[in-house]
Amino acid sequence: MELRKVQETSDGTYFITLPKRWAKRFNVYKGSLVYVHERENGAIMVTPYSVPEREVKAVVLEPSPIIERLIGGNYLLGADVIEVRSDKVISSEMRDRVKRILKRFVGLEIVEEDSRKIVIQCLLEPSMLMPEKVLRRIHLISSEMEKDAVESLLSRDAELAETVVERDEEVDRLYFLMVRLVRAAISQPSLGERLSLTPIECLDYRLLAGLLEHFADHAASIGAIAASSLQHGLQGEPEETLRRIGESIYSSYNEAFAAFLKRDLPLAESTAKKCRGLKEELARFEEHLLQLGREAREKLTSAVIALNSMCEICVDIADLTRAR
């Protein structure tokens, strides 16, 4: 950060000088052209005309017991090329681990491979992806997961429950993609401009993506309970109560997400109020579980905890809307 004094020419034009070190670094000299961008927050961004807007970021990794974490971390940090290289022959087990982890990240493909190296490239072009569309996709999958998870629990449909658990992987893939996009938009101001994202919006989108991903995780946990051949013993009023709560959480989640996108504060307030009422209803519902056997009681209690967390996530999304 440097402090520069604004000067004025005889005809009333204002100007400042460019930092000499920056000019030398990017080969800017007398007569060079620069881009001047005015941002919504009033900041002015100067970009050298001759410098490409985005350089290819490449990293080299060695085979490691934590290779999955290393690949994932560099993907989130925006690496375009990830090369796994070894002085020795890379084992079949290590190759299988690399190929399995690639399935968790959108856009990563192996473009070159031999006995001592595996070259992975991200084929996505960030400027062609709209973060809001990715968020909408995450929300759509996770909301249907919640509905199907509750239905599979009530109907004892293990097959439906398993599909809920499987869909959580797709949510994770899209969540990682969203994190990569947001980080790229923050680190590359020109990309943020093209995506019409301010740094504050990037932060909001990052927080929202995390909430949506957590919502899907809770739906998957209910699906896992339903897939365990649980004979819960709920009948009559308790069963209908749980069904109604599930439907209310589904609608509240959709309303909270819509309120965020539209910046609809009244809708956000009403959704938060509804969710607080649902949490009270879930607390009363837990009393019915005391009449069940130990295994059913423990598993259904876990499901109720997950539903409680979903209500809290809806409130958090509403709070995020109020902060925009």
C-alpha positions in Angstrom: 0.0 0.0 0.0 1.4 3.4 -1.1 0.1 6.9 -0.5 0.3 9.1 -3.5 -0.6 12.8 -3.9 -3.1 13.8 -6.6 -1.7 16.5 -8.9 -3.3 18.8 -11.4 -2.3 20.0 -14.9 -2.7 23.5 -16.1 -6.0 22.6 -17.9 -7.5 21.1 -14.8 -6.8 17.3 -15.4 -6.0 15.3 -12.2 -3.3 12.6 -12.3 -1.0 10.5 -10.1 2.3 8.7 -10.9 2.6 5.0 -11.2 4.9 3.1 -8.8 8.3 2.7 -10.5 8.8 -0.9 -9.3 5.4 -1.9 -10.6 6.0 -0.3 -14.0 9.3 -2.2 -14.4 7.8 -5.5 -13.3 5.1 -5.3 -16.0 7.3 -3.6 -18.6 5.3 -0.4 -18.5 7.1 2.6 -20.0 6.4 6.0 -21.6 3.8 5.5 -24.3 2.5 2.1 -22.9 -1.2 1.5 -22.9 -3.1 0.5 -19.7 -6.6 -0.5 -19.0 -8.4 1.7 -16.4 -11.5 0.0 -14.8 -13.8 1.9 -12.5 -15.4 -0.5 -10.0 -18.8 -0.2 -8.3 -17.2 0.7 -4.9 -15.4 3.7 -6.5 -12.0 2.0 -6.8 -10.0 2.4 -10.0 -8.0 -0.6 -11.2 -5.1 -0.2 -13.6 -4.1 -3.2 -15.7 -1.1 -3.3 -18.2 -2.3 -3.7 -21.7 0.5 -6.1 -22.6 0.1 -8.5 -19.6 -2.3 -11.4 -20.1 -5.2 -11.3 -17.7 -4.6 -14.7 -16.3 -1.5 -16.8 -16.2 -1.6 -20.6 -16.1 -0.9 -21.8 -12.5 1.0 -25.1 -12.3 2.1 -27.1 -9.3 4.2 -30.3 -9.0 3.4 -32.8 -6.3 5.2 -36.0 -5.2 3.3 -39.2 -4.5 2.3 -38.9 -0.9 0.0 -40.7 1.7 -2.1 -37.5 1.6 -2.1 -37.1 -2.2 -5.9 -36.7 -2.2 -5.7 -33.7 0.2 -2.9 -32.1 -1.8 -4.8 -32.4 -5.1 -7.9 -31.1 -3.5 -6.2 -28.2 -1.8 -4.5 -27.1 -5.0 -7.8 -27.4 -7.0 -9.4 -25.0 -4.5 -6.5 -22.6 -4.7 -7.0 -22.3 -8.5 -4.2 -24.5 -9.9 -4.7 -25.1 -13.7 -2.2 -27.9 -14.0 -1.3 -30.4 -11.2 1.5 -32.8 -12.0 2.2 -35.8 -9.8 5.9 -36.6 -10.5 8.2 -39.2 -9.0 11.8 -40.3 -9.6 10.6 -43.8 -9.4 7.8 -45.7 -11.1 4.4 -44.5 -9.7 2.6 -47.5 -8.2 -0.7 -48.8 -9.5 -2.2 -48.1 -6.1 -1.2 -44.5 -6.2 -2.5 -44.1 -9.7 -5.9 -45.5 -8.6 -6.0 -43.1 -5.7 -5.3 -40.1 -8.0 -8.0 -41.2 -10.5 -10.6 -41.8 -7.7 -10.1 -38.3 -6.2 -10.4 -36.6 -9.6 -14.1 -37.7 -9.6 -14.7 -35.3 -6.7 -13.7 -32.2 -8.6 -15.5 -30.7 -11.6 -13.2 -30.1 -14.6 -10.1 -32.1 -13.6 -8.9 -34.5 -16.2 -5.7 -36.5 -16.8 -4.1 -35.1 -20.0 -0.8 -36.9 -19.9 0.5 -40.0 -18.1 3.6 -42.2 -18.1 5.4 -44.4 -15.6 6.8 -41.5 -13.6 4.3 -38.8 -13.9 0.5 -38.0 -14.1 -0.4 -34.6 -15.5 -3.8 -33.3 -14.4 -5.4 -30.2 -16.0 -8.5 -28.2 -15.0 -10.4 -27.7 -18.3 -12.8 -25.2 -16.8 -12.8 -21.5 -18.0 -13.8 -19.5 -14.9 -15.2 -16.6 -17.0 -17.7 -19.0 -18.6 -19.2 -20.1 -15.3 -21.8 -18.1 -13.3 -21.5 -18.6 -9.6 -25.2 -18.0 -9.1 -26.1 -20.9 -11.4 -23.8 -23.2 -9.5 -25.5 -22.1 -6.2 -29.0 -22.7 -7.8 -27.9 -26.2 -8.8 -26.5 -27.0 -5.3 -29.8 -25.7 -3.7 -31.9 -27.8 -6.1 -30.1 -31.0 -5.4 -30.0 -30.5 -1.6 -33.6 -29.5 -1.3 -34.8 -32.6 -3.1 -32.4 -34.6 -0.9 -34.2 -33.4 2.2 -37.6 -34.3 0.9 -36.5 -37.7 -0.2 -34.6 -38.4 3.0 -37.7 -37.7 5.2 -39.9 -39.8 2.8 -37.5 -42.7 2.8 -37.4 -42.6 6.6 -41.2 -42.7 7.0 -41.8 -45.2 4.2 -38.8 -47.4 5.2 -37.6 -47.2 1.5 -33.9 -48.2 1.7 -33.4 -47.8 -2.0 -34.7 -44.2 -2.0 -32.5 -43.5 1.0 -29.4 -44.8 -0.8 -30.0 -42.4 -3.7 -30.0 -39.5 -1.1 -26.6 -40.5 0.2 -25.3 -40.9 -3.4 -26.4 -37.4 -4.4 -24.4 -35.9 -1.6 -21.3 -36.5 -3.7 -22.6 -34.3 -6.5 -23.3 -31.5 -4.0 -19.7 -31.8 -2.7 -18.4 -31.6 -6.3 -20.4 -28.4 -6.9 -19.4 -26.9 -3.6 -15.7 -27.4 -4.3 -16.3 -25.8 -7.7 -18.0 -22.8 -6.1 -15.1 -22.3 -3.7 -12.7 -22.3 -6.6 -14.7 -19.8 -8.5 -15.1 -17.4 -5.6 -11.4 -17.6 -4.8 -10.6 -16.9 -8.5 -12.9 -13.9 -8.5 -11.3 -12.4 -5.4 -7.7 -13.0 -6.5 -8.4 -11.8 -10.1 -10.3 -8.5 -10.0 -10.8 -8.6 -13.8 -12.6 -11.9 -13.5 -14.8 -10.6 -10.7 -15.7 -7.7 -13.0 -16.7 -10.0 -15.8 -18.8 -12.1 -13.4 -20.3 -9.0 -11.9 -19.2 -10.0 -8.4 -17.9 -7.6 -5.8 -15.6 -8.9 -3.0 -18.5 -8.6 -0.5 -20.7 -10.7 -2.8 -18.0 -13.3 -3.1 -17.9 -13.6 0.6 -21.7 -13.9 0.8 -21.7 -16.6 -2.0 -18.9 -18.5 -0.2 -20.9 -18.5 3.1 -24.1 -19.5 1.3 -22.4 -22.4 -0.5 -21.2 -23.7 2.8 -24.6 -23.6 4.3 -26.2 -25.4 1.3 -23.5 -28.1 1.5 -24.1 -28.6 5.2 -27.8 -28.9 4.6 -27.1 -31.7 2.1 -24.8 -33.4 4.6 -27.7 -33.5 7.1 -30.1 -34.9 4.5 -27.5 -37.6 3.7 -27.2 -38.5 7.4 -31.0 -39.0 7.5 -30.8 -41.1 4.4 -28.1 -43.2 5.9 -30.4 -43.8 8.9 -33.3 -44.8 6.6 -31.0 -47.1 4.6 -30.1 -49.1 7.7 -33.4 -51.1 7.6 -34.7 -49.1 10.5 -38.1 -50.3 11.8 -39.0 -47.1 13.6 -42.5 -47.9 14.8 -44.0 -44.5 14.2 -47.6 -44.6 13.4 -50.6 -42.3 13.4 -50.1 -38.8 14.7 -46.3 -39.0 15.3 -45.7 -40.2 11.7 -47.9 -37.4 10.3 -46.2 -34.8 12.5 -42.8 -35.8 11.2 -44.0 -35.7 7.7 -45.4 -32.2 8.2 -42.2 -31.0 9.8 -40.2 -32.4 6.8 -42.5 -30.6 4.3 -42.2 -27.4 6.3 -38.4 -27.5 6.4 -38.4 -28.2 2.6 -40.5 -25.1 2.0 -38.6 -22.9 4.4 -35.3 -23.9 2.8 -36.6 -22.9 -0.6 -38.0 -19.6 0.8 -34.7 -18.8 2.5 -32.8 -19.3 -0.7 -35.2 -17.3 -2.7 -35.0 -14.5 -0.2 -31.2 -14.4 -0.4 -31.2 -14.2 -4.2 -34.0 -11.5 -4.3 -32.7 -9.7 -1.2 -36.3 -10.0 0.1 -36.0 -9.0 3.7 -39.7 -9.6 4.6 -39.5 -13.1 3.2 -36.3 -13.7 5.1 -37.9 -12.5 8.4 -41.0 -14.7 8.0 -38.9 -17.8 7.1 -36.7 -17.3 10.2 -39.8 -17.0 12.4 -41.3 -20.2 10.8 -38.1 -22.1 11.4 -38.0 -21.1 15.1 -41.5 -22.5 15.4 -40.4 -25.7 13.7 -37.6 -26.2 16.2 -40.1 -26.0 19.1 -42.3 -28.5 17.3 -39.3 -30.9 16.9 -38.6 -30.6 20.6 -42.2 -31.7 21.4 -41.9 -34.5 18.8 -38.9 -36.0 20.7 -41.3 -36.9 23.5 -42.9 -39.5 21.2 -39.5 -41.2 20.8 -39.4 -42.2 24.5 -42.0 -44.9 23.8 -39.8 -46.6 21.2 -37.2 -49.3 21.6 -33.6 -48.3 22.3 -32.2 -48.7 18.7 -35.2 -47.0 17.0 -35.1 -44.2 19.6 -31.4 -43.5 19.2 -31.5 -43.5 15.4 -34.7 -41.3 15.2 -33.1 -38.9 17.7 -30.2 -38.6 15.4 -32.6 -37.8 12.6 -34.4 -35.2 14.7 -31.0 -33.6 15.5 -30.3 -33.4 11.7 -33.7 -31.8 11.1 -33.0 -29.3 13.9 -29.7 -28.4 12.2 -31.6 -27.9 8.9 -33.9 -25.4 10.6 -30.9 -23.5 11.9 -29.3 -23.4 8.4 -32.5 -21.9 7.1 -32.3 -19.2 9.8 -28.6 -18.7 8.9 -29.5 -18.1 5.3 -32.2 -15.7 6.3 -29.6 -13.8 8.5 -27.2 -13.7 5.6 -30.0 -12.1 3.5 -30.4 -9.4 6.2 -26.7 -8.7 6.1 -26.6 -8.0 2.3 
